[in-house]
Amino acid sequence: MTWTREALRAEIVRILEEHRSTDDAPAIDDHTHLSGDLGIDSLATMEVIADVEDALGVKIPVSSLREVSTVGDVLRALEVRLRDAGRLA
């Protein structure tokens, strides 16, 4: 499947909404911090990764997690993976 940036963003937001641990967190945007704003801890991070891998059909190495702290970081990393695979429109 080929993804557009808009469809990718919508899918990531949907997945993160399912895993947020705080109901009073702000609306999710590129500046939203996974841990600080959404309350996603290390266990939830692994669950998010599994859901993203299933939804997008990509493999995400755990080592790449050191480089992400916001939703924008996640989107940029996934865009690179999908573009490299020829799956980003």
Rosetta blueprint (number, residue, H / E / L):
1 M L
2 T L
3 W E
4 T L
5 R H
6 E H
7 A H
8 L H
9 R H
10 A H
11 E H
12 I H
13 V H
14 R H
15 I H
16 L H
17 E H
18 E H
19 H H
20 R L
21 S L
22 T L
23 D L
24 D L
25 A L
26 P L
27 A L
28 I L
29 D L
30 D L
31 H L
32 T L
33 H E
34 L L
35 S L
36 G L
37 D L
38 L L
39 G L
40 I L
41 D L
42 S H
43 L H
44 A H
45 T H
46 M H
47 E H
48 V H
49 I H
50 A H
51 D H
52 V H
53 E H
54 D H
55 A H
56 L H
57 G L
58 V L
59 K L
60 I L
61 P L
62 V H
63 S H
64 S H
65 L H
66 R H
67 E H
68 V L
69 S L
70 T E
71 V H
72 G H
73 D H
74 V H
75 L H
76 R H
77 A H
78 L H
79 E H
80 V H
81 R H
82 L H
83 R H
84 D H
85 A L
86 G L
87 R L
88 L E
89 A L
